[in-house]
């Protein structure tokens, strides 16, 4: 069974933060059945943080084959 996973990256433009602490990666625990569902979630998340100044975000969807045990 193939599932789709969402990986988001958030970066804060702030000169007082060290470069290695500027960005974080978040892998959502939610699994999607289609790429379109995942892309819609990327849009929803980006829209929900768009009011935060100096915060930049991007996301991408990746598929993985999950084997039942």
C-alpha positions, -999 to +999 in steps of 0.1 A: +000+000+000+014+034-010+008+064+013+017+100+009+035+120+036+039+157+040+072+174+050+071+210+059+100+234+063+097+266+082+124+293+083+125+325+103+143+355+089+159+369+121+195+381+125+195+373+162+190+336+155+220+314+146+220+301+111+217+265+122+186+273+142+168+294+115+148+265+099+129+235+112+116+205+094+083+190+104+071+156+091+034+153+097+021+120+112-010+122+090-009+100+059-027+110+028-042+088+001-035+111-028-010+138-038-038+163-042-049+158-006-014+164+005-010+195-016-042+209-002-028+205+033+004+223+023-017+252+011-039+251+043-008+252+066+009+279+046-022+300+047-025+295+084+009+310+091+009+336+063+002+364+088+035+358+106+061+383+094+095+370+085+084+333+085+088+315+053+074+280+047+074+254+020+062+219+019+064+188-003+047+155-005+065+122-008+051+087-013+062+056+005+052+020+002+039+007+035+039-030+040+013-046+064+027-069+090 
